[in-house]
Amino acid sequence: MSRTREVFVCSACGARALQWRGQCPQCGAWNTLGVVLQPAAAKARRGGAACFSAENAPIPLQDVRASASLPYTCGLNALDRALGGGLVPGAAILVGGEPGIGKSTLLMQVAGSVAGREQTVLYVTGEESLPQIRARAERLGALSPRFMALATSRLEDVLSALEVESPSLLVLDSVQTIASQTTEGLPGNVNQVRAVATALLEACHRGSTTVMLVGHVTKDGVLAGPRLLEHAVDTVVALEGDRRGTFRLLRVLKNRFGPNEELLIFRMESEGMRVVDDPSTFFLEARDASLSGTAVVMAVDGQRPLAVEMQALVARTYLSIPRRTALGFDVNRLHLLLAVLEKRLKLNLGQVDIYAKVGGGIRLQEPGMDLALVAAILSSYYDIPLPEKCVLWGEVDLNGQVRAVTGHDLRLTQAQRLGYEPVVHPAASKGGVATVAALQRLLFRRS
C-alpha cells in the first residue's frame, strides 16, 4: 500500500496546514481545521530530466485554432449577451443561488434549447430522480431525443457518461452532491468539491464540452465550498431575489469572455423563467406617487440603469431609544444619513422611529441612492409628497455635500428617455444641487 500523510484542511476556505491550529492562518476562522489523509508525494529523482508528452508539448500561440472555441447560443438572447456571446466550448460556468430561487429551472430551459438544435446535452442530477427531471422538462417544453439525463452521486458515473456521449453541454445539479470514490470525505466537503470540480473541468476541456455547475450557498448568501471553485471556473453567475416573489435577478460576478457585473431580470412563470425586456421601470409597478415618503432613484446596477423606489416612514416613537430599520441596503448607511440631516438641517430625529426600504425587493449597494433616501425621509418627515415624475441620484458625504457618482450620463439619458422631471442630481453637473440644504429648499420650499 502507498504511504499516506496527515494534513489539516480548513473547512471554511480550504487552506492547508501541516499541524493542527485552533485558528485557520488563512481566513481566521476558529476550530475549522480537520485532519485529512492523502498520499505522500513521491520524491523526484536526482538528475532526472523533465519531459513533455506529445499532447502536452507547448506550441506557438499563433498556431492555436480559434474556431474550436467559438460560442454557441444558449437559447436566451439576453443571457447570451450577459455571458459574452453565448456558451463557449470547454468553458465552465458556476451558477449559485438560494434553494428554490430557480437555478434548476433556468438550466433546464438552457439545456432544452441546446438539445433542440441537435446538440447533445447531458443533465446530471444528484438531488432528484429521473421521473422528477422528466416532469420538469415536460412542463418547460424541454424534452428532446438529444436530451440525456443521469441520476447519480458518483463522479465515476459522470466521467464514463462523458466519454460515451461526448455532449456539447454538461449540466451538473449540483456539484455538492457528487462524490469521488478516490477522495476521503462525504459529498459536499472541501476535498470532495475540489476533486469533483477538478476532474470534471479537465474532462470537459479535453472534449470541448461546456459545463454548467450548480453551487449551493451558505446561510450568509455566499457560494459554499472552497474559493478554488470560483477561481477555476470561467464564469460565475448568481441568482437573487425573493423566493416568494415573481422576479429574479441574475448577476454575472465573473466572466472571462465578456464584461462582468451584468444584470438580467427574469419573471418566474409556470412555463419557466422569462426575461424582462425593459426592466427600467419594472420595480415601480403599482407605485402611488401621491403618497409622502417615497422617492425614485435612477440606480445603475452593472451597466444597466434602473428606476427604483426608495420608501421611508417617519413616525413618533414611544421608546426610549428610537428604532432605525433598513431593508434592501446597509442599515449603517441610514444611520450616517440621519446624523447628517440632524447636524446640517437642524432636525430633531431623536423622537421618531424611522423605517426605510428599497421597493420591489431589490437590494442596492451603490452610493447614488443617498440623495433619494434623504428625499424620502424628508418627504415623510414633513408629510409632503415629491413631484410625481421626480427622480434623484447622488452621494451625500458627512458634510452634507452632494457628490457626483459614476454613470451620470447613463442615468441622465435614461431619466430623460422615461420623461422624468425634475431631475435632481449632484451640482458637479449643470442644474444639480450641491448640499442637502439645497435639496430641502428645492423640493419642500423650506429654509
URURWO-V387949 format. One record per residue. RES is the residue in three letters. PHI is phi in whole degrees, 0 to 359 (* if undefined). OMEGA is omega as a letter, one per 40 degrees, with the letter a starting at -180 (* if undefined). Layout:
# URURWO-V387949
((RES;PHI;OMEGA) (RES;PHI;OMEGA))
This chain:
# URURWO-V387949
((MET;*;a) (SER;288;i) (ARG;287;i) (THR;235;i) (ARG;220;a) (GLU;262;i) (VAL;231;a) (PHE;247;a) (VAL;244;i) (CYS;283;i) (SER;285;a) (ALA;269;a) (CYS;239;i) (GLY;86;i) (ALA;293;a) (ARG;245;i) (ALA;217;a) (LEU;278;i) (GLN;222;a) (TRP;288;i) (ARG;224;i) (GLY;288;a) (GLN;239;i) (CYS;292;a) (PRO;289;a) (GLN;269;a) (CYS;254;i) (GLY;84;i) (ALA;287;a) (TRP;261;i) (ASN;57;i) (THR;247;a) (LEU;276;i) (GLY;238;a) (VAL;282;i) (VAL;223;i) (LEU;269;i) (GLN;219;i) (PRO;298;i) (ALA;290;a) (ALA;291;i) (ALA;287;a) (LYS;282;i) (ALA;287;i) (ARG;285;i) (ARG;290;i) (GLY;79;a) (GLY;287;i) (ALA;271;i) (ALA;289;a) (CYS;223;i) (PHE;249;i) (SER;282;a) (ALA;297;a) (GLU;279;a) (ASN;253;i) (ALA;290;i) (PRO;294;i) (ILE;228;i) (PRO;301;a) (LEU;297;a) (GLN;290;i) (ASP;270;a) (VAL;286;a) (ARG;281;i) (ALA;279;a) (SER;295;a) (ALA;288;a) (SER;244;i) (LEU;289;a) (PRO;289;i) (TYR;235;a) (THR;288;i) (CYS;263;i) (GLY;100;i) (LEU;244;a) (ASN;300;i) (ALA;295;i) (LEU;291;i) (ASP;301;a) (ARG;295;a) (ALA;293;a) (LEU;275;i) (GLY;95;i) (GLY;123;i) (GLY;132;a) (LEU;268;a) (VAL;266;i) (PRO;302;a) (GLY;84;a) (ALA;276;i) (ALA;238;a) (ILE;238;i) (LEU;257;a) (VAL;247;a) (GLY;243;i) (GLY;163;a) (GLU;292;i) (PRO;299;i) (GLY;80;a) (ILE;279;i) (GLY;119;a) (LYS;297;a) (SER;295;i) (THR;296;a) (LEU;296;a) (LEU;291;i) (MET;294;i) (GLN;296;i) (VAL;297;a) (ALA;297;i) (GLY;295;i) (SER;292;i) (VAL;294;i) (ALA;294;i) (GLY;291;i) (ARG;258;i) (GLU;65;i) (GLN;246;a) (THR;286;i) (VAL;235;i) (LEU;245;a) (TYR;254;a) (VAL;252;i) (THR;233;i) (GLY;248;a) (GLU;246;a) (GLU;234;i) (SER;267;i) (LEU;296;i) (PRO;300;i) (GLN;293;i) (ILE;296;i) (ARG;296;a) (ALA;299;i) (ARG;292;i) (ALA;297;i) (GLU;295;a) (ARG;295;a) (LEU;271;a) (GLY;68;a) (ALA;253;a) (LEU;292;a) (SER;200;i) (PRO;299;a) (ARG;269;i) (PHE;268;a) (MET;261;a) (ALA;227;a) (LEU;214;i) (ALA;251;a) (THR;201;i) (SER;238;a) (ARG;252;i) (LEU;297;a) (GLU;298;i) (ASP;294;a) (VAL;293;a) (LEU;295;i) (SER;296;i) (ALA;295;i) (LEU;296;i) (GLU;292;a) (VAL;283;a) (GLU;273;a) (SER;48;a) (PRO;286;i) (SER;283;a) (LEU;223;i) (LEU;244;i) (VAL;247;a) (LEU;244;a) (ASP;235;e) (SER;231;a) (VAL;291;i) (GLN;281;a) (THR;258;a) (ILE;256;a) (ALA;228;i) (SER;259;a) (GLN;288;a) (THR;267;a) (THR;238;i) (GLU;288;i) (GLY;107;i) (LEU;276;i) (PRO;302;i) (GLY;102;i) (ASN;282;a) (VAL;299;a) (ASN;295;a) (GLN;292;i) (VAL;298;i) (ARG;296;a) (ALA;294;a) (VAL;295;a) (ALA;296;a) (THR;297;a) (ALA;296;a) (LEU;292;a) (LEU;295;i) (GLU;296;a) (ALA;294;a) (CYS;288;i) (HIS;295;i) (ARG;293;a) (GLY;258;i) (SER;58;i) (THR;260;i) (THR;283;a) (VAL;242;i) (MET;243;a) (LEU;257;i) (VAL;268;a) (GLY;242;i) (HIS;285;i) (VAL;240;i) (THR;278;i) (LYS;293;i) (ASP;274;i) (GLY;90;i) (VAL;260;a) (LEU;296;i) (ALA;284;i) (GLY;96;a) (PRO;291;i) (ARG;294;i) (LEU;303;a) (LEU;298;i) (GLU;289;i) (HIS;288;a) (ALA;285;a) (VAL;279;a) (ASP;272;a) (THR;222;i) (VAL;240;a) (VAL;238;i) (ALA;237;i) (LEU;260;a) (GLU;231;i) (GLY;132;i) (ASP;271;a) (ARG;298;i) (ARG;273;i) (GLY;267;a) (THR;254;a) (PHE;246;i) (ARG;226;i) (LEU;253;i) (LEU;249;a) (ARG;248;i) (VAL;265;a) (LEU;273;i) (LYS;212;a) (ASN;204;i) (ARG;277;a) (PHE;246;a) (GLY;184;a) (PRO;290;i) (ASN;267;a) (GLU;61;i) (GLU;284;a) (LEU;225;i) (LEU;235;i) (ILE;242;i) (PHE;247;i) (ARG;250;a) (MET;279;i) (GLU;233;a) (SER;294;i) (GLU;273;i) (GLY;126;a) (MET;262;a) (ARG;245;a) (VAL;288;i) (VAL;278;a) (ASP;294;a) (ASP;235;a) (PRO;276;a) (SER;303;a) (THR;243;a) (PHE;298;a) (PHE;272;i) (LEU;251;a) (GLU;297;i) (ALA;62;i) (ARG;279;i) (ASP;254;a) (ALA;285;a) (SER;278;a) (LEU;269;i) (SER;280;i) (GLY;87;i) (THR;232;i) (ALA;211;a) (VAL;256;i) (VAL;249;i) (MET;270;a) (ALA;270;i) (VAL;238;i) (ASP;245;a) (GLY;72;i) (GLN;243;a) (ARG;244;i) (PRO;279;a) (LEU;228;i) (ALA;271;a) (VAL;234;a) (GLU;269;i) (MET;259;a) (GLN;240;i) (ALA;216;i) (LEU;227;i) (VAL;251;a) (ALA;226;i) (ARG;297;a) (THR;260;i) (TYR;242;a) (LEU;251;i) (SER;291;i) (ILE;243;a) (PRO;295;a) (ARG;275;i) (ARG;226;a) (THR;234;i) (ALA;226;i) (LEU;236;i) (GLY;95;i) (PHE;202;a) (ASP;290;a) (VAL;295;i) (ASN;295;i) (ARG;295;i) (LEU;296;i) (HIS;300;a) (LEU;297;a) (LEU;292;i) (LEU;294;i) (ALA;295;i) (VAL;296;a) (LEU;295;i) (GLU;294;a) (LYS;282;a) (ARG;272;a) (LEU;253;i) (LYS;58;i) (LEU;268;i) (ASN;260;a) (LEU;257;a) (GLY;281;a) (GLN;251;a) (VAL;226;i) (ASP;273;a) (ILE;229;i) (TYR;242;a) (ALA;221;i) (LYS;206;i) (VAL;262;a) (GLY;292;i) (GLY;87;i) (GLY;83;i) (ILE;281;i) (ARG;246;i) (LEU;248;i) (GLN;229;a) (GLU;276;a) (PRO;289;a) (GLY;294;a) (MET;279;a) (ASP;302;a) (LEU;295;i) (ALA;292;i) (LEU;294;i) (VAL;298;i) (ALA;297;i) (ALA;294;i) (ILE;294;i) (LEU;295;i) (SER;298;i) (SER;288;a) (TYR;296;i) (TYR;272;a) (ASP;58;i) (ILE;236;i) (PRO;289;i) (LEU;283;i) (PRO;306;a) (GLU;302;a) (LYS;254;i) (CYS;281;i) (VAL;224;a) (LEU;223;i) (TRP;196;i) (GLY;152;i) (GLU;262;i) (VAL;253;i) (ASP;267;a) (LEU;289;i) (ASN;268;a) (GLY;82;i) (GLN;278;i) (VAL;261;a) (ARG;255;i) (ALA;289;i) (VAL;234;a) (THR;292;i) (GLY;76;a) (HIS;298;a) (ASP;297;i) (LEU;295;i) (ARG;293;a) (LEU;295;i) (THR;297;i) (GLN;291;i) (ALA;296;i) (GLN;292;i) (ARG;295;a) (LEU;274;i) (GLY;79;a) (TYR;279;i) (GLU;196;e) (PRO;278;i) (VAL;255;a) (VAL;253;a) (HIS;217;a) (PRO;298;a) (ALA;287;i) (ALA;298;i) (SER;250;a) (LYS;298;i) (GLY;84;a) (GLY;265;i) (VAL;254;a) (ALA;261;a) (THR;220;i) (VAL;291;i) (ALA;294;i) (ALA;295;i) (LEU;297;i) (GLN;297;i) (ARG;292;a) (LEU;289;a) (LEU;262;a) (PHE;237;i) (ARG;54;i) (ARG;236;i) (SER;254;*))
